[in-house]
């Protein structure tokens, strides 16, 4: 489904909410066991800066993730995200609650995920994006495939694309 630049610009120009998955999107998908702490992931400060820039531009940034870890909770808190849903087995249900809470339509939302379980939400939003490591069956269904790898600038690339082509609210 990947689209031409004019179509992509039109989609991102309407965005008021951008939602991210965590594992495989904001991280490279690897997890590490830390004794006495549990599972942890590594995050890019550059991706975090992209998220902060979206917030500064007036977009609401949210997370809907199937995983849950203390490191993810702490990272999202450090970014000042108000709408964070961990352990979501039904991402579309959490998305619909978010739409109602924020009083926004689905076409004004974007989502960046990376896996087959993300497809229903990727198809529900006005702008969908994945990192290049996403499976072929997922990459073929979205509007934008980042060039930079997950956890190493993919989210920042998507944020910068949105910022370049979004109209002010």
Number of C-alpha atoms within 10 A of each C-alpha: 10 15 12 10 12 9 12 19 18 15 22 24 19 20 25 25 24 25 23 22 25 26 24 19 28 28 23 21 15 12 13 10 10 9 7 6 10 12 16 16 20 18 21 17 13 16 24 20 15 21 27 19 16 21 18 10 14 13 19 19 23 23 22 27 23 17 14 16 15 13 16 22 14 11 16 18 13 10 14 14 17 12 16 18 19 18 12 14 13 15 23 19 12 19 22 16 12 20 16 11 10 13 9 15 16 19 16 18 25 26 27 30 29 28 21 14 14 21 19 12 23 26 15 17 24 20 27 28 26 33 29 18 20 21 13 11 11 21 24 14 17 22 21 23 24 21 14 16 20 28 25 20 25 28 30 26 20 25 20 17 16 23 18 12 17 18 14 12 10
